Amino acid sequence: MRSHAEIELTEEVPFQVMKGTWQPVANSAELPPGKIISYRLFDIDIVVARFPSGLMAAEDSCPHKGARLSRGHLCGEELQCPYHGWRFNVTGECTNIPSLIDPPKDKLRLSHLRHFPIQERYGMIWVQMEPDPSVRLPDVPEFEDPAWTYLVGPPTSFKAGFRREIENYLDMTHFAFAHSTTLGQAASPTVPDMDISLHADGFQMDAPFPALESPHEQPGKLMSAHHRRQRCFLPNFTTIRQTFADGDERVLVHIPSPNTGTDCTCFWALAVSPGFNGPPPQDQLQFAIKVLDEDRIMCENQMPREVPINPSRGGWGVLVTPGDTLANTFQKSFRRYLLDRLAVKVNGTG
């Protein structure tokens, strides 16, 4: 049995491990019946389609000549390749080879697409590239409570790695600077004490938003003092619950879906509690879009584009407390998460 100390973490390990997790690839609204899209996940191009009978995700390559199936079209319950017209059903089975009058069954069987588990939840389409029935999405009751207003934001592409985006989302010391005209109008650069607790599936932070006691101008509801509970479900599903002085609440989620080693697409959403006394939900969505774009700019202008997985090989930058405590918690927890799952693979135990 190999211990953690005997297992080497390389830059390839996160993708190896995370292929067994559920990752978002599209908003549900972007995939109406008959629609086909292409998405790069873990450096692999996949095709995602909504058939009349359900969803399909597969490698975006026809087994015949490698043509992109995402450039094809749906013919009822079949996806037709744009090059030679080969057809595939919702489970990836090859159903027709037009150049053969009576295609042999073994040839059809060998032409089965490499397809992946797929599901729809929280207004998003999720794909798992390596089947693992034990892995499930975190439960966020507010996202499925009809009393709450739930809004899914537009996916945002980052020219930065997914760990960069997570660190940014956890960070509470950049509000007064990176968001000086939006979220940080009345924010202090001094971070209050944070209560951090570790969980088997991640960690949680409780702390007040670092609001100035006497701002030059009165902040709006979304920038005012409130309590924040940030919950990270490893590897990359993070929620923030904001509780305001009047009892109103919001719950936000960010899931940076890894495209390549240095690029990700941030899928996100927010839920607003009933009777929220503040900006209408659509205005809150537009405000969140502005804030996220400010975060994108910061992430894309950090070097390197992804946070190195090994502290001894480039490090994570200078970590100071208390401001970087949460980032440090993520880094340590993520490394432990990878080592735990890698040990299971290496030792063949589960």
C-alpha positions, 0 to 999 in steps of 0.5 A: 500500500502506497502512502501519500508521501510516496505518491507524486503530484504532477500537473496532470493529476488534477485532470486524472482525478477530476474526470470522475466528477460532475462538471458543467458544460452548458446552461440548460437554456443554451441546449433546447431540443435539437441543439448540438454544441461542442465543449472542451472538458479536461483538454478533450472535445466533447459533443453535447446534444439534446435528443427528443428522448434525452441528453447525450454527451460523447467524444466529438469525433466520428469513429469513421474519419474523425469528423466533428459530430458537433457540426452534424445535425439531429435527425429525430432520434439520431445524430448524423455525422456531417461528413459521410452521414453515419448516424448514432443514437442517444446512447452512442450506438452506431445505427446506420452507415449509408455507404453500406446497404446492410451494415454488419452488426460487428462493424456497427458495434465497433463504431460505438461512440465513446459516450459519457454520463450526463445529467441536468440539474440547477439549470445546467448540463453536467458531464462525468467523463469517467463513470463513478456512481458514488460521486454526486452533485452537492445539494443546494436546497435554495436552488430548487425551492420554488419560494426562492428566485433562482437565476443562472448567469451566462457562462464566462470564459477565463484565460486562466486555470480553474484553481485561479478562479477558485482562489479569486472567489474565496478571496476577501482582501481584493474587494476594495481594489479589484471591485472598487467601483462595484462590490467594494465601494464600501469595503475595507482591505482589512479582513475580519477574523474568519472561522474556518472548519474542515469537512470530509468533502471540503471546508467552510468559512464564516466571517462578516463582509469587510465593510467600512464602518464609516464609508464616504457614501452609503452603499447599496444593499448588495455592498452593505455589511453582511455575514458570509458563509463560503462553502467549498465542495471539493474539487471546484463547487463553491457556494457563498451564502450572504445574510443581511442585517434585515434577514434577507439572504442570497446564495451564489455558486461558482463552478469553474469547469476546466477546459485546458490546463490554463483555461476554464469556463465559470458556470454560476448562478444565484438564488434570492430569498423570498421578499428580498428588500433590495434590487430586483433579481434581474438587476442583481444578475447584471450586477454580478456579471460586472463583478465577475468580469472584474474578477476575470480581468484579475485572474487573466493578469496573474502569472502563471495562468494556473496555480502550480499544484506543487509548492516546491515547483513555483509555489503559490506566491507569498501567503500572508495571514489572515488575508490568504488563509482561505486560499491556503486552506483550499490549496492544502485541502485540494492536494489532500483530495487529490492524494486520497483519490490517487491512493485509491487508484494506485492501491486498487482500494475504494 
